[in-house]
Amino acid sequence: MVPDVQYKYLKSAEACLKAGGWKWTVERVDNNTFGDGTVISQKPDPNKEVDKKDKPSITLRVSTGNPA
């Protein structure tokens, strides 16, 4: 199952993913609703069932804190 790291700070999210053996990429996006470094969304979606032997890479969309 894909871990839910939405709304966590990036360093915390990365620590969780690393501990679970996941790979991830970070996409920085302008968004001032959330503070700089906050994960605002992820793909695949949280709690999605996936094959444990073939884990997909998770894309984290992370706020820059700047207006869009």
PDB file of N, CA, C and O in Angstrom, chain B, residues numbered from 101:
ATOM      1  N   MET B 101       0.843  -1.174   0.000  1.00  0.00           N
ATOM      2  CA  MET B 101       0.000   0.000   0.000  1.00  0.00           C
ATOM      3  C   MET B 101       0.895   1.246   0.000  1.00  0.00           C
ATOM      4  O   MET B 101       1.892   1.310   0.719  1.00  0.00           O
ATOM      5  N   VAL B 102       0.520   2.220  -0.811  1.00  0.00           N
ATOM      6  CA  VAL B 102       1.299   3.456  -0.915  1.00  0.00           C
ATOM      7  C   VAL B 102       1.133   4.272   0.371  1.00  0.00           C
ATOM      8  O   VAL B 102       0.007   4.526   0.798  1.00  0.00           O
ATOM      9  N   PRO B 103       2.240   4.683   0.986  1.00  0.00           N
ATOM     10  CA  PRO B 103       2.134   5.478   2.215  1.00  0.00           C
ATOM     11  C   PRO B 103       1.562   6.871   1.938  1.00  0.00           C
ATOM     12  O   PRO B 103       1.733   7.423   0.851  1.00  0.00           O
ATOM     13  N   ASP B 104       0.893   7.411   2.922  1.00  0.00           N
ATOM     14  CA  ASP B 104       0.310   8.750   2.817  1.00  0.00           C
ATOM     15  C   ASP B 104       1.273   9.756   3.437  1.00  0.00           C
ATOM     16  O   ASP B 104       1.424   9.815   4.657  1.00  0.00           O
ATOM     17  N   VAL B 105       1.927  10.552   2.578  1.00  0.00           N
ATOM     18  CA  VAL B 105       2.852  11.569   3.080  1.00  0.00           C
ATOM     19  C   VAL B 105       2.377  12.982   2.732  1.00  0.00           C
ATOM     20  O   VAL B 105       3.124  13.948   2.887  1.00  0.00           O
ATOM     21  N   GLN B 106       1.139  13.094   2.264  1.00  0.00           N
ATOM     22  CA  GLN B 106       0.585  14.412   1.952  1.00  0.00           C
ATOM     23  C   GLN B 106       0.521  15.265   3.214  1.00  0.00           C
ATOM     24  O   GLN B 106       0.217  14.773   4.301  1.00  0.00           O
ATOM     25  N   TYR B 107       0.812  16.541   3.049  1.00  0.00           N
ATOM     26  CA  TYR B 107       0.765  17.554   4.108  1.00  0.00           C
ATOM     27  C   TYR B 107       1.866  17.386   5.151  1.00  0.00           C
ATOM     28  O   TYR B 107       1.821  18.020   6.206  1.00  0.00           O
ATOM     29  N   LYS B 108       2.850  16.542   4.868  1.00  0.00           N
ATOM     30  CA  LYS B 108       4.025  16.437   5.731  1.00  0.00           C
ATOM     31  C   LYS B 108       5.115  17.330   5.127  1.00  0.00           C
ATOM     32  O   LYS B 108       5.082  17.655   3.940  1.00  0.00           O
ATOM     33  N   TYR B 109       6.067  17.713   5.956  1.00  0.00           N
ATOM     34  CA  TYR B 109       7.215  18.425   5.421  1.00  0.00           C
ATOM     35  C   TYR B 109       8.086  17.436   4.657  1.00  0.00           C
ATOM     36  O   TYR B 109       8.156  16.258   5.008  1.00  0.00           O
ATOM     37  N   LEU B 110       8.744  17.916   3.618  1.00  0.00           N
ATOM     38  CA  LEU B 110       9.496  17.063   2.708  1.00  0.00           C
ATOM     39  C   LEU B 110      10.483  16.161   3.432  1.00  0.00           C
ATOM     40  O   LEU B 110      10.529  14.964   3.149  1.00  0.00           O
ATOM     41  N   LYS B 111      11.270  16.693   4.355  1.00  0.00           N
ATOM     42  CA  LYS B 111      12.273  15.868   5.043  1.00  0.00           C
ATOM     43  C   LYS B 111      11.620  14.712   5.795  1.00  0.00           C
ATOM     44  O   LYS B 111      12.152  13.602   5.798  1.00  0.00           O
ATOM     45  N   SER B 112      10.495  14.953   6.421  1.00  0.00           N
ATOM     46  CA  SER B 112       9.763  13.907   7.132  1.00  0.00           C
ATOM     47  C   SER B 112       9.212  12.877   6.146  1.00  0.00           C
ATOM     48  O   SER B 112       9.300  11.673   6.384  1.00  0.00           O
ATOM     49  N   ALA B 113       8.645  13.355   5.044  1.00  0.00           N
ATOM     50  CA  ALA B 113       8.103  12.457   4.018  1.00  0.00           C
ATOM     51  C   ALA B 113       9.209  11.577   3.447  1.00  0.00           C
ATOM     52  O   ALA B 113       9.023  10.373   3.276  1.00  0.00           O
ATOM     53  N   GLU B 114      10.361  12.181   3.152  1.00  0.00           N
ATOM     54  CA  GLU B 114      11.478  11.414   2.596  1.00  0.00           C
ATOM     55  C   GLU B 114      11.974  10.367   3.586  1.00  0.00           C
ATOM     56  O   GLU B 114      12.328   9.260   3.180  1.00  0.00           O
ATOM     57  N   ALA B 115      12.007  10.690   4.862  1.00  0.00           N
ATOM     58  CA  ALA B 115      12.437   9.718   5.876  1.00  0.00           C
ATOM     59  C   ALA B 115      11.476   8.529   5.914  1.00  0.00           C
ATOM     60  O   ALA B 115      11.908   7.382   6.020  1.00  0.00           O
ATOM     61  N   CYS B 116      10.178   8.803   5.828  1.00  0.00           N
ATOM     62  CA  CYS B 116       9.172   7.729   5.824  1.00  0.00           C
ATOM     63  C   CYS B 116       9.339   6.840   4.595  1.00  0.00           C
ATOM     64  O   CYS B 116       9.319   5.614   4.699  1.00  0.00           O
ATOM     65  N   LEU B 117       9.504   7.468   3.434  1.00  0.00           N
ATOM     66  CA  LEU B 117       9.636   6.701   2.195  1.00  0.00           C
ATOM     67  C   LEU B 117      10.926   5.883   2.184  1.00  0.00           C
ATOM     68  O   LEU B 117      10.928   4.729   1.756  1.00  0.00           O
ATOM     69  N   LYS B 118      12.008   6.474   2.649  1.00  0.00           N
ATOM     70  CA  LYS B 118      13.291   5.761   2.698  1.00  0.00           C
ATOM     71  C   LYS B 118      13.191   4.546   3.611  1.00  0.00           C
ATOM     72  O   LYS B 118      13.682   3.470   3.272  1.00  0.00           O
ATOM     73  N   ALA B 119      12.557   4.716   4.765  1.00  0.00           N
ATOM     74  CA  ALA B 119      12.412   3.611   5.720  1.00  0.00           C
ATOM     75  C   ALA B 119      11.598   2.463   5.125  1.00  0.00           C
ATOM     76  O   ALA B 119      11.816   1.301   5.465  1.00  0.00           O
ATOM     77  N   GLY B 120      10.657   2.795   4.233  1.00  0.00           N
ATOM     78  CA  GLY B 120       9.818   1.770   3.619  1.00  0.00           C
ATOM     79  C   GLY B 120      10.381   1.200   2.331  1.00  0.00           C
ATOM     80  O   GLY B 120       9.757   0.338   1.711  1.00  0.00           O
ATOM     81  N   GLY B 121      11.555   1.670   1.915  1.00  0.00           N
ATOM     82  CA  GLY B 121      12.179   1.145   0.707  1.00  0.00           C
ATOM     83  C   GLY B 121      11.579   1.679  -0.590  1.00  0.00           C
ATOM     84  O   GLY B 121      11.698   1.046  -1.639  1.00  0.00           O
ATOM     85  N   TRP B 122      10.934   2.845  -0.520  1.00  0.00           N
ATOM     86  CA  TRP B 122      10.314   3.448  -1.701  1.00  0.00           C
ATOM     87  C   TRP B 122      11.309   4.342  -2.418  1.00  0.00           C
ATOM     88  O   TRP B 122      12.263   4.834  -1.816  1.00  0.00           O
ATOM     89  N   LYS B 123      11.080   4.552  -3.721  1.00  0.00           N
ATOM     90  CA  LYS B 123      11.825   5.541  -4.501  1.00  0.00           C
ATOM     91  C   LYS B 123      10.871   6.689  -4.770  1.00  0.00           C
ATOM     92  O   LYS B 123       9.660   6.488  -4.863  1.00  0.00           O
ATOM     93  N   TRP B 124      11.417   7.902  -4.897  1.00  0.00           N
ATOM     94  CA  TRP B 124      10.550   9.052  -5.114  1.00  0.00           C
ATOM     95  C   TRP B 124      11.273  10.127  -5.900  1.00  0.00           C
ATOM     96  O   TRP B 124      12.502  10.156  -5.974  1.00  0.00           O
ATOM     97  N   THR B 125      10.481  11.008  -6.482  1.00  0.00           N
ATOM     98  CA  THR B 125      10.984  12.206  -7.136  1.00  0.00           C
ATOM     99  C   THR B 125      10.218  13.386  -6.550  1.00  0.00           C
ATOM    100  O   THR B 125       9.108  13.235  -6.040  1.00  0.00           O
ATOM    101  N   VAL B 126      10.826  14.551  -6.633  1.00  0.00           N
ATOM    102  CA  VAL B 126      10.219  15.760  -6.074  1.00  0.00           C
ATOM    103  C   VAL B 126       9.967  16.756  -7.199  1.00  0.00           C
ATOM    104  O   VAL B 126      10.851  17.045  -8.007  1.00  0.00           O
ATOM    105  N   GLU B 127       8.760  17.267  -7.233  1.00  0.00           N
ATOM    106  CA  GLU B 127       8.376  18.307  -8.188  1.00  0.00           C
ATOM    107  C   GLU B 127       7.997  19.543  -7.379  1.00  0.00           C
ATOM    108  O   GLU B 127       7.009  19.526  -6.644  1.00  0.00           O
ATOM    109  N   ARG B 128       8.776  20.612  -7.510  1.00  0.00           N
ATOM    110  CA  ARG B 128       8.497  21.850  -6.767  1.00  0.00           C
ATOM    111  C   ARG B 128       7.452  22.657  -7.533  1.00  0.00           C
ATOM    112  O   ARG B 128       7.585  22.865  -8.739  1.00  0.00           O
ATOM    113  N   VAL B 129       6.414  23.110  -6.834  1.00  0.00           N
ATOM    114  CA  VAL B 129       5.346  23.885  -7.459  1.00  0.00           C
ATOM    115  C   VAL B 129       5.060  25.137  -6.631  1.00  0.00           C
ATOM    116  O   VAL B 129       5.104  25.112  -5.401  1.00  0.00           O
ATOM    117  N   ASP B 130       4.767  26.225  -7.328  1.00  0.00           N
ATOM    118  CA  ASP B 130       4.401  27.460  -6.633  1.00  0.00           C
ATOM    119  C   ASP B 130       3.009  27.300  -6.034  1.00  0.00           C
ATOM    120  O   ASP B 130       2.048  27.000  -6.742  1.00  0.00           O
ATOM    121  N   ASN B 131       2.913  27.502  -4.736  1.00  0.00           N
ATOM    122  CA  ASN B 131       1.648  27.384  -4.011  1.00  0.00           C
ATOM    123  C   ASN B 131       1.859  28.054  -2.666  1.00  0.00           C
ATOM    124  O   ASN B 131       2.674  27.595  -1.866  1.00  0.00           O
ATOM    125  N   ASN B 132       1.130  29.141  -2.406  1.00  0.00           N
ATOM    126  CA  ASN B 132       1.326  29.823  -1.128  1.00  0.00           C
ATOM    127  C   ASN B 132       0.234  29.490  -0.117  1.00  0.00           C
ATOM    128  O   ASN B 132       0.153  30.115   0.940  1.00  0.00           O
ATOM    129  N   THR B 133      -0.606  28.504  -0.439  1.00  0.00           N
ATOM    130  CA  THR B 133      -1.581  28.022   0.541  1.00  0.00           C
ATOM    131  C   THR B 133      -0.864  27.219   1.620  1.00  0.00           C
ATOM    132  O   THR B 133      -1.257  27.225   2.786  1.00  0.00           O
ATOM    133  N   PHE B 134       0.201  26.526   1.205  1.00  0.00           N
ATOM    134  CA  PHE B 134       0.994  25.701   2.113  1.00  0.00           C
ATOM    135  C   PHE B 134       2.401  26.278   2.195  1.00  0.00           C
ATOM    136  O   PHE B 134       2.881  26.894   1.244  1.00  0.00           O
ATOM    137  N   GLY B 135       3.056  26.081   3.322  1.00  0.00           N
ATOM    138  CA  GLY B 135       4.404  26.593   3.507  1.00  0.00           C
ATOM    139  C   GLY B 135       5.428  25.894   2.635  1.00  0.00           C
ATOM    140  O   GLY B 135       5.197  24.791   2.140  1.00  0.00           O
ATOM    141  N   ASP B 136       6.555  26.550   2.458  1.00  0.00           N
ATOM    142  CA  ASP B 136       7.670  25.999   1.694  1.00  0.00           C
ATOM    143  C   ASP B 136       8.064  24.638   2.257  1.00  0.00           C
ATOM    144  O   ASP B 136       8.277  24.491   3.461  1.00  0.00           O
ATOM    145  N   GLY B 137       8.159  23.642   1.373  1.00  0.00           N
ATOM    146  CA  GLY B 137       8.599  22.319   1.791  1.00  0.00           C
ATOM    147  C   GLY B 137       7.484  21.372   2.191  1.00  0.00           C
ATOM    148  O   GLY B 137       7.759  20.253   2.624  1.00  0.00           O
ATOM    149  N   THR B 138       6.224  21.791   2.057  1.00  0.00           N
ATOM    150  CA  THR B 138       5.101  20.922   2.403  1.00  0.00           C
ATOM    151  C   THR B 138       4.689  20.103   1.185  1.00  0.00           C
ATOM    152  O   THR B 138       4.521  20.650   0.095  1.00  0.00           O
ATOM    153  N   VAL B 139       4.525  18.794   1.366  1.00  0.00           N
ATOM    154  CA  VAL B 139       4.032  17.930   0.289  1.00  0.00           C
ATOM    155  C   VAL B 139       2.543  18.226   0.120  1.00  0.00           C
ATOM    156  O   VAL B 139       1.753  18.000   1.037  1.00  0.00           O
ATOM    157  N   ILE B 140       2.161  18.737  -1.061  1.00  0.00           N
ATOM    158  CA  ILE B 140       0.758  19.097  -1.265  1.00  0.00           C
ATOM    159  C   ILE B 140      -0.022  18.017  -2.006  1.00  0.00           C
ATOM    160  O   ILE B 140      -1.252  17.996  -1.951  1.00  0.00           O
ATOM    161  N   SER B 141       0.678  17.121  -2.698  1.00  0.00           N
ATOM    162  CA  SER B 141       0.015  15.976  -3.318  1.00  0.00           C
ATOM    163  C   SER B 141       1.064  14.945  -3.688  1.00  0.00           C
ATOM    164  O   SER B 141       2.265  15.213  -3.668  1.00  0.00           O
ATOM    165  N   GLN B 142       0.582  13.765  -4.024  1.00  0.00           N
ATOM    166  CA  GLN B 142       1.487  12.687  -4.408  1.00  0.00           C
ATOM    167  C   GLN B 142       0.797  11.791  -5.420  1.00  0.00           C
ATOM    168  O   GLN B 142      -0.430  11.699  -5.451  1.00  0.00           O
ATOM    169  N   LYS B 143       1.602  11.127  -6.251  1.00  0.00           N
ATOM    170  CA  LYS B 143       1.123  10.120  -7.195  1.00  0.00           C
ATOM    171  C   LYS B 143       2.078   8.955  -7.119  1.00  0.00           C
ATOM    172  O   LYS B 143       3.287   9.186  -7.141  1.00  0.00           O
ATOM    173  N   PRO B 144       1.627   7.723  -7.032  1.00  0.00           N
ATOM    174  CA  PRO B 144       0.238   7.320  -6.927  1.00  0.00           C
ATOM    175  C   PRO B 144      -0.409   7.828  -5.641  1.00  0.00           C
ATOM    176  O   PRO B 144       0.265   8.222  -4.690  1.00  0.00           O
ATOM    177  N   ASP B 145      -1.733   7.803  -5.649  1.00  0.00           N
ATOM    178  CA  ASP B 145      -2.497   8.284  -4.503  1.00  0.00           C
ATOM    179  C   ASP B 145      -2.192   7.487  -3.240  1.00  0.00           C
ATOM    180  O   ASP B 145      -1.850   6.307  -3.319  1.00  0.00           O
ATOM    181  N   PRO B 146      -2.312   8.120  -2.077  1.00  0.00           N
ATOM    182  CA  PRO B 146      -2.088   7.431  -0.802  1.00  0.00           C
ATOM    183  C   PRO B 146      -3.029   6.240  -0.640  1.00  0.00           C
ATOM    184  O   PRO B 146      -4.171   6.260  -1.100  1.00  0.00           O
ATOM    185  N   ASN B 147      -2.527   5.218   0.016  1.00  0.00           N
ATOM    186  CA  ASN B 147      -3.282   4.015   0.377  1.00  0.00           C
ATOM    187  C   ASN B 147      -3.689   3.155  -0.810  1.00  0.00           C
ATOM    188  O   ASN B 147      -4.508   2.248  -0.660  1.00  0.00           O
ATOM    189  N   LYS B 148      -3.130   3.423  -1.992  1.00  0.00           N
ATOM    190  CA  LYS B 148      -3.410   2.603  -3.165  1.00  0.00           C
ATOM    191  C   LYS B 148      -2.673   1.271  -3.016  1.00  0.00           C
ATOM    192  O   LYS B 148      -1.513   1.234  -2.605  1.00  0.00           O
ATOM    193  N   GLU B 149      -3.355   0.193  -3.351  1.00  0.00           N
ATOM    194  CA  GLU B 149      -2.734  -1.131  -3.302  1.00  0.00           C
ATOM    195  C   GLU B 149      -1.734  -1.264  -4.450  1.00  0.00           C
ATOM    196  O   GLU B 149      -2.059  -0.962  -5.598  1.00  0.00           O
ATOM    197  N   VAL B 150      -0.531  -1.712  -4.141  1.00  0.00           N
ATOM    198  CA  VAL B 150       0.498  -1.938  -5.159  1.00  0.00           C
ATOM    199  C   VAL B 150       1.220  -3.241  -4.843  1.00  0.00           C
ATOM    200  O   VAL B 150       1.160  -3.743  -3.721  1.00  0.00           O
ATOM    201  N   ASP B 151       1.899  -3.778  -5.845  1.00  0.00           N
ATOM    202  CA  ASP B 151       2.685  -4.998  -5.677  1.00  0.00           C
ATOM    203  C   ASP B 151       3.922  -4.673  -4.838  1.00  0.00           C
ATOM    204  O   ASP B 151       4.733  -3.835  -5.231  1.00  0.00           O
ATOM    205  N   LYS B 152       4.067  -5.324  -3.696  1.00  0.00           N
ATOM    206  CA  LYS B 152       5.200  -5.049  -2.799  1.00  0.00           C
ATOM    207  C   LYS B 152       6.543  -5.350  -3.454  1.00  0.00           C
ATOM    208  O   LYS B 152       7.557  -4.751  -3.094  1.00  0.00           O
ATOM    209  N   LYS B 153       6.557  -6.278  -4.416  1.00  0.00           N
ATOM    210  CA  LYS B 153       7.802  -6.647  -5.078  1.00  0.00           C
ATOM    211  C   LYS B 153       8.156  -5.695  -6.216  1.00  0.00           C
ATOM    212  O   LYS B 153       9.296  -5.674  -6.680  1.00  0.00           O
ATOM    213  N   ASP B 154       7.190  -4.916  -6.661  1.00  0.00           N
ATOM    214  CA  ASP B 154       7.409  -3.992  -7.778  1.00  0.00           C
ATOM    215  C   ASP B 154       6.825  -2.623  -7.424  1.00  0.00           C
ATOM    216  O   ASP B 154       5.900  -2.140  -8.077  1.00  0.00           O
ATOM    217  N   LYS B 155       7.379  -2.017  -6.388  1.00  0.00           N
ATOM    218  CA  LYS B 155       6.865  -0.731  -5.907  1.00  0.00           C
ATOM    219  C   LYS B 155       7.102   0.362  -6.942  1.00  0.00           C
ATOM    220  O   LYS B 155       8.204   0.485  -7.476  1.00  0.00           O
ATOM    221  N   PRO B 156       6.066   1.161  -7.231  1.00  0.00           N
ATOM    222  CA  PRO B 156       6.267   2.276  -8.160  1.00  0.00           C
ATOM    223  C   PRO B 156       7.024   3.416  -7.483  1.00  0.00           C
ATOM    224  O   PRO B 156       7.047   3.521  -6.256  1.00  0.00           O
ATOM    225  N   SER B 157       7.634   4.255  -8.290  1.00  0.00           N
ATOM    226  CA  SER B 157       8.239   5.476  -7.763  1.00  0.00           C
ATOM    227  C   SER B 157       7.111   6.441  -7.422  1.00  0.00           C
ATOM    228  O   SER B 157       6.110   6.504  -8.136  1.00  0.00           O
ATOM    229  N   ILE B 158       7.264   7.182  -6.349  1.00  0.00           N
ATOM    230  CA  ILE B 158       6.246   8.129  -5.911  1.00  0.00           C
ATOM    231  C   ILE B 158       6.700   9.538  -6.279  1.00  0.00           C
ATOM    232  O   ILE B 158       7.827   9.935  -5.984  1.00  0.00           O
ATOM    233  N   THR B 159       5.819  10.281  -6.919  1.00  0.00           N
ATOM    234  CA  THR B 159       6.098  11.677  -7.249  1.00  0.00           C
ATOM    235  C   THR B 159       5.475  12.559  -6.183  1.00  0.00           C
ATOM    236  O   THR B 159       4.270  12.496  -5.938  1.00  0.00           O
ATOM    237  N   LEU B 160       6.295  13.375  -5.555  1.00  0.00           N
ATOM    238  CA  LEU B 160       5.830  14.293  -4.520  1.00  0.00           C
ATOM    239  C   LEU B 160       5.782  15.702  -5.093  1.00  0.00           C
ATOM    240  O   LEU B 160       6.790  16.203  -5.592  1.00  0.00           O
ATOM    241  N   ARG B 161       4.626  16.343  -5.027  1.00  0.00           N
ATOM    242  CA  ARG B 161       4.499  17.749  -5.416  1.00  0.00           C
ATOM    243  C   ARG B 161       4.662  18.560  -4.140  1.00  0.00           C
ATOM    244  O   ARG B 161       3.875  18.430  -3.202  1.00  0.00           O
ATOM    245  N   VAL B 162       5.688  19.393  -4.117  1.00  0.00           N
ATOM    246  CA  VAL B 162       6.084  20.104  -2.903  1.00  0.00           C
ATOM    247  C   VAL B 162       5.977  21.615  -3.119  1.00  0.00           C
ATOM    248  O   VAL B 162       6.467  22.147  -4.115  1.00  0.00           O
ATOM    249  N   SER B 163       5.335  22.289  -2.177  1.00  0.00           N
ATOM    250  CA  SER B 163       5.130  23.733  -2.263  1.00  0.00           C
ATOM    251  C   SER B 163       6.443  24.501  -2.128  1.00  0.00           C
ATOM    252  O   SER B 163       7.318  24.147  -1.338  1.00  0.00           O
ATOM    253  N   THR B 164       6.550  25.566  -2.929  1.00  0.00           N
ATOM    254  CA  THR B 164       7.675  26.493  -2.783  1.00  0.00           C
ATOM    255  C   THR B 164       7.334  27.588  -1.773  1.00  0.00           C
ATOM    256  O   THR B 164       8.216  28.303  -1.298  1.00  0.00           O
ATOM    257  N   GLY B 165       6.043  27.709  -1.452  1.00  0.00           N
ATOM    258  CA  GLY B 165       5.594  28.785  -0.575  1.00  0.00           C
ATOM    259  C   GLY B 165       5.350  30.089  -1.311  1.00  0.00           C
ATOM    260  O   GLY B 165       4.891  31.066  -0.719  1.00  0.00           O
ATOM    261  N   ASN B 166       5.659  30.106  -2.619  1.00  0.00           N
ATOM    262  CA  ASN B 166       5.473  31.306  -3.439  1.00  0.00           C
ATOM    263  C   ASN B 166       4.089  31.308  -4.084  1.00  0.00           C
ATOM    264  O   ASN B 166       3.517  30.241  -4.306  1.00  0.00           O
ATOM    265  N   PRO B 167       3.542  32.476  -4.387  1.00  0.00           N
ATOM    266  CA  PRO B 167       2.255  32.527  -5.081  1.00  0.00           C
ATOM    267  C   PRO B 167       2.330  31.833  -6.440  1.00  0.00           C
ATOM    268  O   PRO B 167       3.358  31.878  -7.116  1.00  0.00           O
ATOM    269  N   ALA B 168       1.240  31.197  -6.824  1.00  0.00           N
ATOM    270  CA  ALA B 168       1.199  30.484  -8.115  1.00  0.00           C
ATOM    271  C   ALA B 168       1.131  31.458  -9.268  1.00  0.00           C
ATOM    272  O   ALA B 168       1.091  31.041 -10.426  1.00  0.00           O
TER     273      ALA B 168
END
